Amino acid sequence: MSTEKDTKLHRGIKSRQLSMIAIGGAIGTGLWFASGSAITSSGPGGAMVAFGLMGIIVFFMMSSLGEMATQLPLVGSFEAYANRFINPAFGFAVGWNYWFSWSITVAAEFVAAGLIVKFWWPDIPVTVVAILSFTLLMGLNLISTKSFAEAEYWFAGIKVLTVIVFLIIGALMIIGIMGGHEMGFRNWTLDGGDNGKAPFVGGFAAIMAVFLVAGFSFQGTEIVGLAAAETKDPEKNVPKAIKSVFWRILLFYIGSIFIVGTLVPFTSPDLLGGGIDNVAASPMVIVFRNAGFAAAASVLNAVILTSVLSCGNSGLYTSSRMLHAMATRGNAPAFFAKVNNKGVPFNAVWATGLIAALSFFASLVGEGKIYMIFYNASGLTGFIIWLGIAVCHYRFRKAWVAQGHPIAELKYKSLLYPFGPILAMITIGFVIIFANP
């Protein structure tokens, strides 16, 4: 199991940056908006169970990826593992699907940035904001890996700080130190009429529906595997990032749902109104306003804008590295494998940027409409990648033992093998079959 040829990428990503890259990939609209509708449809308890169960699946998937990425920090990560441990055809499909999915996601984020800016300047065309976002993120990704990683560190840091502040203020409101809420947990016992009674509303079917939403919300955590090839000392930093990121993300999501479910009745119609074009109805804004922060919507809108730029930044990095990796293995045209003296695969970055530039046509198609088109086009690709990671890990361990290596030689061992990857395969397969984004 030797590593592949040097692709001239530089190991410019530091430990602190790697952790933030993984966190930034998972904190997005799922936390800012979808958590509200999840609480409405399944109750606070149902939402916490659904996100908690999906969090466990993500942990096993990330643990599997961590074992392979630590032992073999290959360019292309799971695309390389699919080529090696499943078959080249599956690796080819994984690579191109992942590249296209994230390229389209970057385009969606550029449109989303334009919709968010309309909160302050309603008359500004989305196309103008998309072009400015394109220029900023292309510049960061073309300069060097270090500039991308540092920008992502601060983009993600803003999101993390906001969630921490939210959790602290929410906890103070619950125990009665801050106003805006009658102390106690009465919202966990409310009767929703035909929908059912809190904390569980809508029964098992509602929890399963939220389970799918949670899966989409956690997508992006696998980026840490791709970044491993450009990370300093991957044997040490990749396992560290995977362990810390899981618990932080789970705390952020489960903690936020608990806070919102305790402070805002699940019967509140406001929880259903949140969206990329209606930040005032975000569950976090509702809580901040109840606490007495009049400017909550404007502040959170700025945070969401950095969140969108963070997702676009990491998406541009991820998709360009995947295209570069495919080119090194002959699954994409060879000129995408070229890198400049800073270790940046510039042709791959520009190819990804051209797909993302489809966002410039937002005003022609319809701004909200094209956002949903791009969002849905990325579809189930993330779940397919997760399934591939679980299968690859299962076969990786089999190959490791078959070649006479003891398990003790592994630099990082995933938890509960083979239960972990098998559970992930079954559960993610269920999501792929029944998901309807």
C-alpha positions, -999 to 999 in steps of 0.1 A, spaced: 0 0 0 25 25 -11 15 61 -16 11 75 -51 35 98 -71 42 133 -59 16 157 -75 35 188 -64 8 200 -40 22 217 -10 15 207 26 4 242 37 -26 235 59 -20 237 96 -37 217 124 -59 246 135 -69 253 99 -78 217 92 -102 215 122 -119 247 111 -122 235 75 -141 205 86 -163 224 110 -170 251 84 -181 224 60 -209 213 83 -222 245 97 -245 261 72 -282 266 63 -290 233 81 -282 250 114 -294 286 106 -327 276 91 -336 239 88 -334 233 125 -365 254 129 -387 234 105 -372 202 120 -384 212 155 -419 220 141 -423 187 123 -410 163 149 -409 183 181 -377 193 200 -371 157 212 -377 142 178 -353 167 162 -326 160 188 -330 122 183 -328 125 145 -297 148 145 -281 127 172 -286 95 152 -272 110 121 -243 124 141 -234 89 151 -235 77 115 -213 106 105 -189 98 133 -184 62 120 -180 75 85 -155 101 95 -137 76 117 -134 53 87 -121 81 65 -97 91 92 -81 57 94 -75 56 56 -65 93 53 -39 89 81 -24 57 67 -27 69 30 -30 107 27 -35 104 -10 -45 132 -33 -82 128 -41 -88 109 -8 -120 88 -12 -118 89 -50 -83 73 -47 -96 48 -22 -125 39 -45 -101 33 -73 -79 12 -51 -103 -7 -29 -135 -11 -50 -127 -6 -87 -116 21 -111 -150 25 -126 -165 34 -92 -136 57 -85 -142 74 -118 -179 79 -110 -171 91 -75 -146 117 -87 -167 133 -114 -199 133 -94 -181 149 -64 -164 175 -86 -197 185 -104 -217 185 -71 -193 209 -54 -189 231 -84 -227 235 -86 -228 241 -49 -203 269 -53 -226 285 -79 -255 281 -55 -235 298 -27 -227 328 -50 -265 332 -57 -272 328 -20 -247 356 -12 -267 379 -35 -300 370 -19 -285 376 16 -271 410 6 -306 420 -5 -315 421 32 -296 454 34 -298 466 -3 -330 452 -19 -323 466 -53 -288 452 -59 -288 425 -86 -277 390 -74 -254 388 -104 -233 418 -91 -228 401 -57 -221 368 -75 -193 384 -95 -178 400 -64 -179 367 -45 -164 349 -75 -135 374 -77 -128 371 -39 -128 333 -36 -110 327 -69 -83 351 -57 -80 332 -24 -78 298 -40 -54 308 -68 -28 326 -45 -19 296 -25 -32 268 -3 -22 288 27 -44 318 17 -74 294 12 -68 277 46 -64 310 65 -95 325 49 -115 294 58 -101 295 93 -116 330 99 -148 323 79 -155 292 100 -143 309 132 -170 336 128 -197 308 125 -183 289 155 -182 321 177 -218 329 168 -230 295 177 -211 296 210 -226 330 219 -261 317 210 -257 287 232 -245 308 262 -273 334 258 -299 306 253 -287 288 285 -289 320 305 -324 326 293 -335 290 302 -322 293 338 -337 328 342 -306 350 343 -316 367 311 -352 378 302 -373 369 272 -384 335 285 -403 320 314 -379 298 333 -385 261 327 -392 236 300 -429 239 294 -423 240 256 -413 203 259 -448 194 270 -470 214 247 -499 198 229 -498 204 191 -533 191 185 -535 167 155 -497 168 152 -491 153 186 -476 163 219 -440 175 226 -413 164 229 -420 140 201 -444 151 173 -455 132 142 -441 99 154 -414 78 138 -422 91 103 -414 126 114 -381 116 130 -371 98 98 -379 129 77 -357 150 100 -331 123 98 -328 130 61 -326 168 67 -298 161 93 -279 141 67 -279 170 42 -269 194 71 -238 174 80 -225 171 44 -191 187 40 -175 170 69 -157 147 45 -136 176 32 -111 169 59 -101 138 39 -93 157 8 -74 183 28 -52 156 43 -30 155 12 -20 192 18 -19 190 56 13 193 76 20 161 96 -12 142 86 -4 113 109 -10 136 138 -33 163 126 -59 143 107 -70 121 136 -70 151 159 -92 170 135 -117 142 131 -120 135 168 -125 172 178 -147 181 149 -173 154 155 -179 164 191 -180 201 183 -205 197 154 -227 174 175 -226 199 204 -235 228 181 -264 211 164 -278 192 194 -272 221 217 -288 246 193 -319 224 188 -322 220 226 -320 258 231 -345 266 203 -369 238 213 -368 251 249 -372 288 242 -395 287 212 -428 266 211 -427 240 183 -462 253 174 -448 287 165 -454 295 128 -422 315 127 -401 284 129 -414 273 94 -407 307 78 -369 307 79 -350 306 46 -321 320 27 -344 350 17 -360 354 51 -333 356 78 -357 373 102 -375 340 107 -343 320 115 -348 303 149 -316 319 162 -329 354 153 -362 346 171 -342 337 203 -319 367 201 -348 390 196 -366 375 226 -335 382 246 -337 418 237 -312 421 208 -330 444 183 -303 441 157 -302 403 158 -315 398 122 -289 422 107 -260 407 127 -270 371 120 -275 380 83 -238 391 82 -228 359 99 -248 339 74 -231 358 46 -197 347 59 -211 312 62 -221 312 26 -186 325 15 -171 298 37 -190 271 20 -181 286 -14 -145 288 -4 -142 252 8 -163 240 -22 -140 257 -47 -110 241 -29 -126 207 -27 -138 204 -62 -106 217 -78 -85 192 -57 -108 164 -68 -104 174 -105 -66 176 -100 -65 142 -84 -85 126 -112 -61 141 -137 -31 125 -119 -48 91 -123 -59 95 -159 -96 100 -151 -95 136 -163 -75 155 -190 -39 158 -180 -37 196 -180 -58 196 -149 -29 180 -130 -6 210 -136 3 231 -105 20 264 -102 51 272 -81 28 278 -51 14 242 -54 -20 253 -67 -37 233 -95 -46 265 -113 -63 248 -143 -85 228 -120 -94 259 -100 -104 278 -132 -124 249 -145 -144 247 -113 -147 285 -113 -163 284 -148 -190 261 -135 -196 283 -105 -198 313 -129 -232 299 -140 -244 320 -111 -239 351 -132 -271 342 -151 -292 343 -119 -310 375 -130 -320 359 -163 -334 327 -149 -349 340 -117 -328 345 -86 -346 323 -61 -354 297 -88 -318 293 -99 -306 289 -63 -330 259 -59 -320 245 -92 -283 245 -82 -291 233 -47 -311 203 -60 -286 195 -87 -260 187 -60 -286 163 -47 -276 130 -32 -239 130 -42 -227 136 -7 -245 105 6 -231 84 -23 -196 96 -13 -203 86 24 -215 52 13 -183 48 -8 -161 58 21 -177 31 43 -173 4 17 -137 15 10 -128 13 47 -143 -22 50 -122 -34 21 -92 -15 32 -91 -34 65 -95 -67 47 -67 -58 23 -45 -47 52 -49 -80 70 -46 -100 38 -12 -84 31 1 -96 65 -1 -64 84 -12 -65 121 -40 -40 131 -16 -26 157 5 -11 129 -23 13 118 -14 49 127 -50 56 136 -77 29 142 -114 36 137 -138 28 164 -158 -5 164 -147 -20 132 -165 -37 114 -197 -26 131 -191 11 123 -187 9 85 -214 -17 82 -239 4 101 -229 34 80 -234 14 48 -269 3 58 -280 36 71 -266 57 43 -281 33 18 -315 39 35 -310 76 31 -301 73 -6 -332 52 -13 -357 74 6 -342 109 4 -361 134 -16 -342 168 -14 
